[in-house]
Amino acid sequence: MSGHEHEHGHEPGGHGHTHDPSHPHNAPLTEVQLRVKALESLLTEKGLVDPAALDELIDTYETRVGPRNGAKVVARAWIDPEFKRRLLENATEAIAEMGFIGRQGEDMVALENTPRVHNLVVCTLCSCYPWPVLGLPPVWYKSSPYRSRAVIDPRGVLREFDVELPDDVEVRVWDSTAELRYLVLPERPAGTEGMSEEELAALVTRDAMVGAATVKAPGGPRTGTAR
Amino acid sequence: MNGVHDMGGMHGFGAVAREENEPVFHADWERRAFALTLAMGAFRRWNLDRSRFAREQMPPDEYLAATYYERWLWGLRELLVEHGFVTREELERREVRAPRDARPRPEALRPADLPRMLRNRRAARLDDPVPPKFKPGDRVVARNIHPLGHTRLPRYVRSRQGVIDRDHGVFIFPDTHALGQGKKPQHVYSVRFAARELWGLEASPRDSVYVDLWDDYLDPA
């Protein structure tokens, strides 16, 4: 089997969201834990899965594919106007230049946030998300509150993310109903003029690339807990 | 199908809860359920649209009570039975007994297959020379249809008028693809719906929702 023998009892509650870090490791397996273990065992026994491939898949999305990729794209667009032009014109190709390609990012669209326009991305029907640049989606993105409210009450949702938009800013919500995957290009914060591409990338958060946060300059006014 | 998965515009789910420093997975079973789904998908007995449709068929009360990877697991189990990989009886087993020397079949996903699988750049986009029915700027209305099968036309835009914002090109049509009835290549557009058209005068006059829709979901307004 796989070497992943530690079962942490806390599970992401879609509702109520109870995490219990004190849950003992030797507690009895829950029904879902048992089901998954038994299923992997059954499929391995039948020769249908190679546990080593499962380990490698997990490692890929836990350590190699994630929002740091998208942050590099954003930082590049901030310092290189020519790259930014290409990104907004054909995001798939521009992002591929940086090596971020593949599953759930085959066809990308970049959306530029400006002082006049704020873009927010959702998938109301499931939880489509641009894996190559942002990794696997966080629980909030997959949750019923976000999926239900982002389209009908985007300003209220953004307020819960500590983003308060003036009335004269236009909100555009993008519902990922097809196979296009959206990356928000957040506004570059003031006070970052002298920063390197790498330093800028470090400021860019996952939530900002979904449109659920703005990017803050280091030491700048903290209007929220952007991540 | 008019399922509970089609959540856009629903009330009552409460505030959006964020978790600081959230891990990619919250439990080991989530890791394994995720990887098992991708590994079995690599047999290509079903496509992504069929996978989504499988999850949508989870009974609504169970769907709402389930977490994301519980829904994946539910869909995977259904597909495994439907395609004869396992029986329902086998799924009821709770023993863990895979022998260390179990040999993967030649078609099983191996670590060496991953780069090609994960970095594949072609998925739903097609090269078929299908002419578009609409062009940017055209006014359209989303059809008032209620298919029992899979659809990516959310309820909240049906019968609503919008404007074609951009043409994304030709893609597989999920409604037929999910049912094994072919790719039915056609254009997908970002259609802009004014927030007030969707939600009434309470909505901001400036705001809008862009929804990616296929030719077969749209009529000229």
Interface residues (C-beta under 8 A of the other chain):
Chain A: M1 S2 H4 E5 H6 E7 H8 G9 H10 E11 P12 G13 G14 H15 H17 H19 V32 Q33 L34 R35 V36 K37 A38 L39 E40 S41 L42 L43 T44 E45 K46 G47 L48 V49 D50 P51 A52 A53 L54 D55 E56 L57 I58 T60 Y61 E62 G66 A96 I101 G102 R103 E106 D107 V109 V122 T124 L125 C126 S127 G135 L136 P138 V139 W140 K142 S143 S144 P145 Y146 R147 S148 R149 A150 V151 I152 P154 R155 V157 E160 F161 D167 D168 V169 E170 V171 R172 V173 W174 D175 S176 T177 A178 E179 L180 D207 T225 R227
Chain B: H5 D6 M7 G8 G9 M10 H11 F13 G14 A15 V16 A17 R18 E19 E20 N21 E22 V24 F25 H26 A27 D28 W29 E30 R31 R32 A33 F34 A35 L36 L38 A39 M40 F43 R52 R55 L64 A65 A66 T67 Y68 E70 L73 L76 R77 L80 F85 V86 E90 L91 R93 R94 E95 V96 R97 A98 P99 R100 A102 R103 P104 R105 A108 L109 R110 P111 D113 L114 M117 L118 R119 N120 R121 R122 A123 A124 R125 R152 L153 P154 Y156 H168 F171 I172 P174 V188 S190 A195 L198 W199 A203 S204 R206 D207 S208 V209 Y210 V211 D212 L213 W214
